[in-house]
Amino acid sequence: MPQDERYFGERLRELRRAAGLSQPRLAKAAGVSVSAVRDFEQGRREPTFGTLVKLAAGLGLSLSAFDPPTVTPRPARKLKEK
């Protein structure tokens, strides 16, 4: 699970809006219920892999669209010697 439990729902909402789709239109395009889309976006449920594939297809995107952003670790700072 991503570090932020709400990541998936927020990302789904962001992608849906960017595609110009309402929840009912995405649900129809993906072949899932409107309540499922709503629950995913509100963080009440997480999709199975099969449902994730359907959502990506309904949005016209690849599964990688749901990948969390990568965080590049900052180089370690050297400690000052006394």
N, C-alpha and C positions, 0 to 999 in steps of 0.2 A: 504494500500500500504506500502511496506517496507520503511524504512527510506531513503534508497538510491533508487531513481527512476530507476536507471540502474541495480538494483540487478537482476531482473528476466532475462533480456537479457544476462547478464554476466554469470549467473548460468546456463542457458540453453546452452550457448556455451561451458562452462566448462564440463557439463555432456555429451554433444554430442561428444566433442573431446575425453573425457575419454572412451566413448563407441566405439571410432574408426569409427564414422560415419561422412560422409560429410553432408552438408545441404540437398542435393537431396535425399540421402539415408534415413535420418531421416524423411524427408517429406513423402516419400513413405511408410515407416514403420508406421508412425503415421496417414496416410491418410489425410494429409494437404498439401497445396501448398508450393513449395519451397519459393515463395515470402513471405508467412506468416512466415516461419521459419526465413528467413533473416530479416524481419521487427521486429520480436520478439527480435532477438539477437541484433539488432541495436537500440532497444528501441523506435521504431516508433509506435508499437502496443503492447497491452497486450492481452493475450488469454482469451477467455471465460472459464468457468469452464470445459465445455465439451471438448474444445480444449486442455486444460491443462491435462485432463485425457488421451487424445489421445497421447499427447507428452510423458507423463510418460510411457504409454504402449509401445510406439515406442522405448523408451530408455530401456525398460525392468526394470523400476524402479517404486517405489510407489510414490504417490503424495508428501510424506514427503521429498523426495529428493530436492524439491523446497523450503522447509521451510527456512526462513532466520535464520542465527545462533542466538542462544540466547546469550544475554549479561547479565552476572551476575553483578549486581550493587556492587560497592565497598562499604564497610561499611563506614558510616559517621565518619568523624574525629571529635574528641572532640576539642572544641575551648579552647585555653588557657585562664585561668582566670587571670585577672590583680590583 
